[in-house]
Structures are given as structure tokens and as C-alpha cells.
Amino acid sequence: MNCVLQNSEERVYSLETGVQFLNAGLQVIRGDTVAVLGEVNLEKEKSIDFDKVKANQLPPIFSNTH
């Protein structure tokens, strides 16, 4: 099953600063690349202070440069 994500955002983690949110807009994702899909609990999201969340940045999965 293919997925269409509307108003999506990417979270960028860092050990120095809090979580940055980047607008990713509308995305169409092929179903064979989806491992887990879930709904975000917006009430819990509101209670998290993302400026205080620190973590190693994940390495890129792929690059658009060839």
C-alpha cells in the first residue's frame, strides 16, 4: 500500500541544540519502503519541550547526489 503524507515534517536531532522541525510538505511514499506507520498523539506532542531534547543526528539513508 502506498502512503500519502500531507503537512509532513522532518525532525533533525542534535547534541548541541534542540530538535529542529523542517517542513517536508506533501510526500508520496511507495508501500514497499514502509516498515512502520502510526498516528502521532498531538496532546502528548504538546507536552514535550523539544528545545531540551538532545540526541545524535541520524545518518542520511540516501543522498540525491550522484
PDB file as gemmi writes it, atoms N, CA and C in Angstrom:
CRYST1    1.000    1.000    1.000  90.00  90.00  90.00 P 1                      
ATOM      1  N   MET A   1       0.837  -1.171   0.000  1.00  0.00           N  
ATOM      2  CA  MET A   1       0.000   0.000   0.000  1.00  0.00           C  
ATOM      3  C   MET A   1       0.888   1.244   0.000  1.00  0.00           C  
ATOM      4  N   ASN A   2       0.613   2.169  -0.883  1.00  0.00           N  
ATOM      5  CA  ASN A   2       1.337   3.434  -0.925  1.00  0.00           C  
ATOM      6  C   ASN A   2       0.759   4.392   0.112  1.00  0.00           C  
ATOM      7  N   CYS A   3       1.580   5.331   0.572  1.00  0.00           N  
ATOM      8  CA  CYS A   3       1.156   6.299   1.585  1.00  0.00           C  
ATOM      9  C   CYS A   3       1.306   7.715   1.035  1.00  0.00           C  
ATOM     10  N   VAL A   4       0.346   8.572   1.353  1.00  0.00           N  
ATOM     11  CA  VAL A   4       0.435   9.992   1.022  1.00  0.00           C  
ATOM     12  C   VAL A   4       0.421  10.746   2.345  1.00  0.00           C  
ATOM     13  N   LEU A   5       1.487  11.495   2.602  1.00  0.00           N  
ATOM     14  CA  LEU A   5       1.605  12.264   3.842  1.00  0.00           C  
ATOM     15  C   LEU A   5       1.417  13.737   3.519  1.00  0.00           C  
ATOM     16  N   GLN A   6       0.482  14.367   4.197  1.00  0.00           N  
ATOM     17  CA  GLN A   6       0.184  15.777   3.978  1.00  0.00           C  
ATOM     18  C   GLN A   6       0.662  16.570   5.184  1.00  0.00           C  
ATOM     19  N   ASN A   7       1.226  17.742   4.961  1.00  0.00           N  
ATOM     20  CA  ASN A   7       1.745  18.601   6.035  1.00  0.00           C  
ATOM     21  C   ASN A   7       2.782  17.869   6.877  1.00  0.00           C  
ATOM     22  N   SER A   8       3.639  17.097   6.236  1.00  0.00           N  
ATOM     23  CA  SER A   8       4.642  16.327   6.974  1.00  0.00           C  
ATOM     24  C   SER A   8       5.832  17.204   7.346  1.00  0.00           C  
ATOM     25  N   GLU A   9       6.566  16.754   8.352  1.00  0.00           N  
ATOM     26  CA  GLU A   9       7.754  17.480   8.773  1.00  0.00           C  
ATOM     27  C   GLU A   9       8.850  16.492   9.139  1.00  0.00           C  
ATOM     28  N   GLU A  10      10.071  16.945   8.966  1.00  0.00           N  
ATOM     29  CA  GLU A  10      11.241  16.147   9.317  1.00  0.00           C  
ATOM     30  C   GLU A  10      11.815  16.721  10.604  1.00  0.00           C  
ATOM     31  N   ARG A  11      12.197  15.845  11.530  1.00  0.00           N  
ATOM     32  CA  ARG A  11      12.813  16.277  12.782  1.00  0.00           C  
ATOM     33  C   ARG A  11      14.313  16.030  12.691  1.00  0.00           C  
ATOM     34  N   VAL A  12      15.084  17.070  12.961  1.00  0.00           N  
ATOM     35  CA  VAL A  12      16.537  16.972  12.926  1.00  0.00           C  
ATOM     36  C   VAL A  12      17.042  17.088  14.358  1.00  0.00           C  
ATOM     37  N   TYR A  13      17.714  16.043  14.820  1.00  0.00           N  
ATOM     38  CA  TYR A  13      18.213  15.983  16.195  1.00  0.00           C  
ATOM     39  C   TYR A  13      19.671  16.413  16.251  1.00  0.00           C  
ATOM     40  N   SER A  14      20.079  16.934  17.410  1.00  0.00           N  
ATOM     41  CA  SER A  14      21.431  17.420  17.598  1.00  0.00           C  
ATOM     42  C   SER A  14      21.805  17.285  19.064  1.00  0.00           C  
ATOM     43  N   LEU A  15      23.092  17.140  19.347  1.00  0.00           N  
ATOM     44  CA  LEU A  15      23.561  17.123  20.729  1.00  0.00           C  
ATOM     45  C   LEU A  15      23.730  18.539  21.276  1.00  0.00           C  
ATOM     46  N   GLU A  16      23.851  19.537  20.391  1.00  0.00           N  
ATOM     47  CA  GLU A  16      24.082  20.918  20.820  1.00  0.00           C  
ATOM     48  C   GLU A  16      22.794  21.717  20.977  1.00  0.00           C  
ATOM     49  N   THR A  17      21.857  21.533  20.066  1.00  0.00           N  
ATOM     50  CA  THR A  17      20.619  22.321  20.093  1.00  0.00           C  
ATOM     51  C   THR A  17      19.429  21.387  20.223  1.00  0.00           C  
ATOM     52  N   GLY A  18      18.276  21.966  20.424  1.00  0.00           N  
ATOM     53  CA  GLY A  18      17.061  21.163  20.477  1.00  0.00           C  
ATOM     54  C   GLY A  18      16.685  20.639  19.106  1.00  0.00           C  
ATOM     55  N   VAL A  19      15.547  20.020  19.038  1.00  0.00           N  
ATOM     56  CA  VAL A  19      15.066  19.428  17.794  1.00  0.00           C  
ATOM     57  C   VAL A  19      14.631  20.534  16.840  1.00  0.00           C  
ATOM     58  N   GLN A  20      15.083  20.445  15.594  1.00  0.00           N  
ATOM     59  CA  GLN A  20      14.641  21.367  14.551  1.00  0.00           C  
ATOM     60  C   GLN A  20      13.570  20.671  13.723  1.00  0.00           C  
ATOM     61  N   PHE A  21      12.544  21.414  13.359  1.00  0.00           N  
ATOM     62  CA  PHE A  21      11.468  20.884  12.530  1.00  0.00           C  
ATOM     63  C   PHE A  21      11.564  21.508  11.145  1.00  0.00           C  
ATOM     64  N   LEU A  22      11.682  20.668  10.133  1.00  0.00           N  
ATOM     65  CA  LEU A  22      11.753  21.137   8.747  1.00  0.00           C  
ATOM     66  C   LEU A  22      10.469  20.726   8.029  1.00  0.00           C  
ATOM     67  N   ASN A  23       9.851  21.669   7.353  1.00  0.00           N  
ATOM     68  CA  ASN A  23       8.629  21.391   6.621  1.00  0.00           C  
ATOM     69  C   ASN A  23       8.955  20.493   5.432  1.00  0.00           C  
ATOM     70  N   ALA A  24       8.344  19.323   5.387  1.00  0.00           N  
ATOM     71  CA  ALA A  24       8.568  18.393   4.280  1.00  0.00           C  
ATOM     72  C   ALA A  24       7.378  18.368   3.325  1.00  0.00           C  
ATOM     73  N   GLY A  25       6.295  19.049   3.684  1.00  0.00           N  
ATOM     74  CA  GLY A  25       5.151  19.190   2.783  1.00  0.00           C  
ATOM     75  C   GLY A  25       4.441  17.887   2.460  1.00  0.00           C  
ATOM     76  N   LEU A  26       4.048  17.763   1.202  1.00  0.00           N  
ATOM     77  CA  LEU A  26       3.336  16.590   0.722  1.00  0.00           C  
ATOM     78  C   LEU A  26       4.340  15.555   0.223  1.00  0.00           C  
ATOM     79  N   GLN A  27       4.211  14.326   0.690  1.00  0.00           N  
ATOM     80  CA  GLN A  27       5.114  13.257   0.268  1.00  0.00           C  
ATOM     81  C   GLN A  27       4.310  12.032  -0.133  1.00  0.00           C  
ATOM     82  N   VAL A  28       4.729  11.387  -1.195  1.00  0.00           N  
ATOM     83  CA  VAL A  28       4.153  10.116  -1.617  1.00  0.00           C  
ATOM     84  C   VAL A  28       5.225   9.062  -1.403  1.00  0.00           C  
ATOM     85  N   ILE A  29       4.894   8.038  -0.633  1.00  0.00           N  
ATOM     86  CA  ILE A  29       5.874   7.011  -0.262  1.00  0.00           C  
ATOM     87  C   ILE A  29       5.404   5.663  -0.796  1.00  0.00           C  
ATOM     88  N   ARG A  30       6.298   4.982  -1.509  1.00  0.00           N  
ATOM     89  CA  ARG A  30       5.977   3.645  -2.020  1.00  0.00           C  
ATOM     90  C   ARG A  30       5.776   2.684  -0.866  1.00  0.00           C  
ATOM     91  N   GLY A  31       4.772   1.875  -0.952  1.00  0.00           N  
ATOM     92  CA  GLY A  31       4.420   0.967   0.129  1.00  0.00           C  
ATOM     93  C   GLY A  31       5.487  -0.048   0.474  1.00  0.00           C  
ATOM     94  N   ASP A  32       6.314  -0.440  -0.506  1.00  0.00           N  
ATOM     95  CA  ASP A  32       7.331  -1.456  -0.215  1.00  0.00           C  
ATOM     96  C   ASP A  32       8.498  -0.899   0.593  1.00  0.00           C  
ATOM     97  N   THR A  33       8.525   0.423   0.829  1.00  0.00           N  
ATOM     98  CA  THR A  33       9.585   1.012   1.638  1.00  0.00           C  
ATOM     99  C   THR A  33       9.116   1.369   3.046  1.00  0.00           C  
ATOM    100  N   VAL A  34       7.855   1.083   3.371  1.00  0.00           N  
ATOM    101  CA  VAL A  34       7.291   1.417   4.675  1.00  0.00           C  
ATOM    102  C   VAL A  34       7.421   0.224   5.611  1.00  0.00           C  
ATOM    103  N   ALA A  35       8.045   0.451   6.777  1.00  0.00           N  
ATOM    104  CA  ALA A  35       8.167  -0.610   7.771  1.00  0.00           C  
ATOM    105  C   ALA A  35       7.144  -0.436   8.885  1.00  0.00           C  
ATOM    106  N   VAL A  36       6.952   0.807   9.330  1.00  0.00           N  
ATOM    107  CA  VAL A  36       6.021   1.098  10.420  1.00  0.00           C  
ATOM    108  C   VAL A  36       5.282   2.382  10.098  1.00  0.00           C  
ATOM    109  N   LEU A  37       3.998   2.412  10.393  1.00  0.00           N  
ATOM    110  CA  LEU A  37       3.199   3.603  10.174  1.00  0.00           C  
ATOM    111  C   LEU A  37       2.306   3.776  11.386  1.00  0.00           C  
ATOM    112  N   GLY A  38       2.262   4.991  11.934  1.00  0.00           N  
ATOM    113  CA  GLY A  38       1.434   5.230  13.108  1.00  0.00           C  
ATOM    114  C   GLY A  38       0.956   6.664  13.143  1.00  0.00           C  
ATOM    115  N   GLU A  39       0.024   6.918  14.030  1.00  0.00           N  
ATOM    116  CA  GLU A  39      -0.524   8.260  14.192  1.00  0.00           C  
ATOM    117  C   GLU A  39       0.125   8.926  15.396  1.00  0.00           C  
ATOM    118  N   VAL A  40       0.405  10.211  15.286  1.00  0.00           N  
ATOM    119  CA  VAL A  40       1.028  10.973  16.361  1.00  0.00           C  
ATOM    120  C   VAL A  40      -0.059  11.444  17.325  1.00  0.00           C  
ATOM    121  N   ASN A  41       0.188  11.270  18.625  1.00  0.00           N  
ATOM    122  CA  ASN A  41      -0.718  11.763  19.649  1.00  0.00           C  
ATOM    123  C   ASN A  41      -0.401  13.243  19.874  1.00  0.00           C  
ATOM    124  N   LEU A  42      -1.237  14.126  19.352  1.00  0.00           N  
ATOM    125  CA  LEU A  42      -0.967  15.559  19.392  1.00  0.00           C  
ATOM    126  C   LEU A  42      -0.968  16.114  20.814  1.00  0.00           C  
ATOM    127  N   GLU A  43      -1.752  15.544  21.708  1.00  0.00           N  
ATOM    128  CA  GLU A  43      -1.770  16.009  23.105  1.00  0.00           C  
ATOM    129  C   GLU A  43      -0.428  15.730  23.777  1.00  0.00           C  
ATOM    130  N   LYS A  44       0.139  14.553  23.551  1.00  0.00           N  
ATOM    131  CA  LYS A  44       1.455  14.235  24.112  1.00  0.00           C  
ATOM    132  C   LYS A  44       2.538  15.089  23.471  1.00  0.00           C  
ATOM    133  N   GLU A  45       2.417  15.340  22.175  1.00  0.00           N  
ATOM    134  CA  GLU A  45       3.387  16.178  21.468  1.00  0.00           C  
ATOM    135  C   GLU A  45       3.467  17.569  22.091  1.00  0.00           C  
ATOM    136  N   LYS A  46       2.323  18.120  22.464  1.00  0.00           N  
ATOM    137  CA  LYS A  46       2.281  19.463  23.040  1.00  0.00           C  
ATOM    138  C   LYS A  46       3.011  19.534  24.379  1.00  0.00           C  
ATOM    139  N   SER A  47       3.094  18.415  25.100  1.00  0.00           N  
ATOM    140  CA  SER A  47       3.709  18.419  26.429  1.00  0.00           C  
ATOM    141  C   SER A  47       5.235  18.256  26.385  1.00  0.00           C  
ATOM    142  N   ILE A  48       5.803  17.991  25.225  1.00  0.00           N  
ATOM    143  CA  ILE A  48       7.246  17.775  25.104  1.00  0.00           C  
ATOM    144  C   ILE A  48       7.943  19.101  24.800  1.00  0.00           C  
ATOM    145  N   ASP A  49       8.984  19.414  25.561  1.00  0.00           N  
ATOM    146  CA  ASP A  49       9.799  20.598  25.300  1.00  0.00           C  
ATOM    147  C   ASP A  49      10.936  20.187  24.370  1.00  0.00           C  
ATOM    148  N   PHE A  50      10.734  20.323  23.063  1.00  0.00           N  
ATOM    149  CA  PHE A  50      11.702  19.855  22.079  1.00  0.00           C  
ATOM    150  C   PHE A  50      13.003  20.650  22.095  1.00  0.00           C  
ATOM    151  N   ASP A  51      13.018  21.820  22.728  1.00  0.00           N  
ATOM    152  CA  ASP A  51      14.264  22.577  22.877  1.00  0.00           C  
ATOM    153  C   ASP A  51      15.224  21.876  23.825  1.00  0.00           C  
ATOM    154  N   LYS A  52      14.695  21.015  24.696  1.00  0.00           N  
ATOM    155  CA  LYS A  52      15.525  20.301  25.670  1.00  0.00           C  
ATOM    156  C   LYS A  52      15.873  18.878  25.240  1.00  0.00           C  
ATOM    157  N   VAL A  53      15.282  18.405  24.146  1.00  0.00           N  
ATOM    158  CA  VAL A  53      15.556  17.051  23.655  1.00  0.00           C  
ATOM    159  C   VAL A  53      16.861  17.089  22.863  1.00  0.00           C  
ATOM    160  N   LYS A  54      17.839  16.308  23.303  1.00  0.00           N  
ATOM    161  CA  LYS A  54      19.149  16.249  22.643  1.00  0.00           C  
ATOM    162  C   LYS A  54      19.426  14.793  22.246  1.00  0.00           C  
ATOM    163  N   ALA A  55      19.951  14.599  21.049  1.00  0.00           N  
ATOM    164  CA  ALA A  55      20.261  13.252  20.576  1.00  0.00           C  
ATOM    165  C   ALA A  55      21.225  13.350  19.401  1.00  0.00           C  
ATOM    166  N   ASN A  56      21.943  12.264  19.146  1.00  0.00           N  
ATOM    167  CA  ASN A  56      22.798  12.205  17.961  1.00  0.00           C  
ATOM    168  C   ASN A  56      21.942  12.281  16.709  1.00  0.00           C  
ATOM    169  N   GLN A  57      22.438  12.999  15.726  1.00  0.00           N  
ATOM    170  CA  GLN A  57      21.740  13.079  14.450  1.00  0.00           C  
ATOM    171  C   GLN A  57      21.894  11.754  13.719  1.00  0.00           C  
ATOM    172  N   LEU A  58      20.817  11.260  13.148  1.00  0.00           N  
ATOM    173  CA  LEU A  58      20.868  10.015  12.387  1.00  0.00           C  
ATOM    174  C   LEU A  58      21.569  10.255  11.056  1.00  0.00           C  
ATOM    175  N   PRO A  59      22.330   9.276  10.584  1.00  0.00           N  
ATOM    176  CA  PRO A  59      22.968   9.445   9.266  1.00  0.00           C  
ATOM    177  C   PRO A  59      21.912   9.387   8.162  1.00  0.00           C  
ATOM    178  N   PRO A  60      22.170  10.055   7.035  1.00  0.00           N  
ATOM    179  CA  PRO A  60      21.195  10.004   5.928  1.00  0.00           C  
ATOM    180  C   PRO A  60      21.025   8.590   5.404  1.00  0.00           C  
ATOM    181  N   ILE A  61      19.816   8.281   4.996  1.00  0.00           N  
ATOM    182  CA  ILE A  61      19.527   6.961   4.431  1.00  0.00           C  
ATOM    183  C   ILE A  61      19.979   6.909   2.969  1.00  0.00           C  
ATOM    184  N   PHE A  62      19.784   8.009   2.271  1.00  0.00           N  
ATOM    185  CA  PHE A  62      20.213   8.092   0.880  1.00  0.00           C  
ATOM    186  C   PHE A  62      20.591   9.522   0.574  1.00  0.00           C  
ATOM    187  N   SER A  63      21.235   9.717  -0.551  1.00  0.00           N  
ATOM    188  CA  SER A  63      21.638  11.048  -0.973  1.00  0.00           C  
ATOM    189  C   SER A  63      21.154  11.294  -2.390  1.00  0.00           C  
ATOM    190  N   ASN A  64      20.750  12.522  -2.663  1.00  0.00           N  
ATOM    191  CA  ASN A  64      20.290  12.869  -4.005  1.00  0.00           C  
ATOM    192  C   ASN A  64      21.439  13.196  -4.948  1.00  0.00           C  
ATOM    193  N   THR A  65      22.672  13.208  -4.451  1.00  0.00           N  
ATOM    194  CA  THR A  65      23.811  13.496  -5.316  1.00  0.00           C  
ATOM    195  C   THR A  65      24.342  12.200  -5.919  1.00  0.00           C  
ATOM    196  N   HIS A  66      24.591  12.232  -7.205  1.00  0.00           N  
ATOM    197  CA  HIS A  66      25.118  11.036  -7.896  1.00  0.00           C  
ATOM    198  C   HIS A  66      26.418  11.355  -8.562  1.00  0.00           C  
TER     199      HIS A  66                                                      
END                                                                             
